[in-house]
Amino acid sequence: MRETYLITGGAGNLTCQLTSYLAAPERRLVLFDIAPCPSGKTSSGCEYVRGDISSARDVQAIVKDCRPSVILHFASLLSGSSELDRALAWRVNMDGTFHLLEEALRHKVRTFFFPSSLAAYGAPRLQSVAEDFPQWPVGLYGVTKLAVERLGHYYHVKHGLDFRSLRLPVVVSPHAPAGAASAYASRAFVETAQHGRFTFRVKPDVCPSLIYVQDVLRAVVLLLSAPAEQLSRRVYNVQAMAPSALDIAQAIGARWKSAKVNFEVDPALTELIASWPSQLDDSSSRRDWGWSAKYDLDAMADHLWHQLEHTSGNESGSRSDP
């Protein structure tokens, strides 16, 4: 009998990519989002259902209709949008999650996965952060991420829901939104591929914890597949790399000889990103479910550059051997 996986925020590029990792003959994948259609390519056989995560009625309907065994809850208003519309952020990030957790209990969902964020720690201004370091987020997005972490722990302890969460570093992806502060590393690659140049607005030595999107997708699958008895906690950190902005600039230059990359420092942006930790303690992830990152800076740059060369039509120069 096929299991159903319900993926909220299903129009997002991260969730679209995730479908190729989750696709299996014994698995039905249902994507749920308010957008008219997915933003990227999905695996064959995926179903797409439009609905509003902030609507209790829509959430009740989708869970009742598809009866999932597993829910992957990616629907979220991101940091910048959350600050611009706090009321909407609360409805999407908090009310929507509460309704979904309640429906998960009602319909006996086996596993509930939630992607949390480095933002849940706030701005500790430490190079290395322990798993249980005090969390005082400074933005509404981080506040809601932290709140859902605690909600998930509550639903696990009090109601037996198998809640699992990953606290992610800054994700590097070819599809990162241009306006996000955390997207500077992604945009450096994307804009250089598109235009042959990029200006960093941060100091060369800033080096927050980063993770490549391919490692994120693999981490989600690893955590989902881990036997419940091996898990010692509900929320896990993952760590991959912490290259400086200068390291990233040099990786670009090594692969695209004609690239023009420079620095024009925005002090406020630099201060924000410099406040994020470079190292997240992920010892529990390594011990409990065998986590280790596959992509360091060079491996990420090679893979990302290959993708961007293909999509940009090789307009910005010629690639050298890494």
C-alpha positions, 0 to 999 in steps of 0.5 A: 500500500502506498504511503502519502507524503504531504509537502506544504510550501510545495511550490517552492524550489527547495520542495520541488527539488526535494521531490526527486529525492523522495520519489518512489513507487511505494510513495505518493507525493502531494504538494500543497501551496497557494501559488498557481503552480510549482516554481520548478520541476517536480518528479513525475507523478507528483500531485499539486493542490492549491490552498492557503496554509493560514486557512484552517479550513484549507488545512483540514481539507487537504489532510482529510483528503490525502490522509498523509503518513508523513507531513513535511511542513515547508510553508513559511513567510521568509524573514524580509516579508515577515518584517513587512507584514507581521500579521500575515507572518503570524497567520502563515508561520504560526496559525498555519503550523498550529492547524497542521499539527492539530490535523496531524494528530487528528488523522494519526500522521506518523511523522511531521518534519519541519525545517528550522533555521539558524535565525532561531538562535538570534545573533549570538555573536559567537563563532561556535554555537552549542545545540542547546545554546540560549535562543533569543531571535531578533527577527519575527521569522526567527521567533516563529521558527523557535516557537514551532521548534517548541510546539513540535517538542510539546506535541511529541512529549504530550501527544506522541507525534514524531516531530523532527526538525533540522536547524539549517545554516544559510542555504546556498542555492541557485534560486535564492531570492535576490533581496534576502540578506542571507542570499549574498553567497548564492547571488555572488554565483548567480549574478556573476554567471548572468552578468560577469560581475558581482559586488559584495556588500559585506566585509571580506572576512565575514563567514557565517555557517553555510550549507549547499542546497544538495546537502540540505535535501540529503539531510532531510531524507536522512533524518526522515529515514532514521529509526525513531529509537535512534533519535535523542532530540527533536531538533537537530543542527547540521553544519557544512562549511563557513567560507569567508566572503573573500573565499567565495570571491576567490572560488568564483575567480578560479572558475570564471577568469573574466569575472569582476568581483569587488567589495563595497561594504554596507556596514549594517549588512556586515554587522548583521551577517557577522553576528551569525555563528560560523559553526553549529554543533551538529554532534547529535546529528552525526551520532544519531543518524550519520550526518556529514556534509558532502559539499565543501566550498570547492565541491559546491562551487563546481556543482553550482557553477556547472548548473549556472553555466548551463542555464546562463548560456556561457555568456560571462566568460570561460571556465577554467579547470578547478 
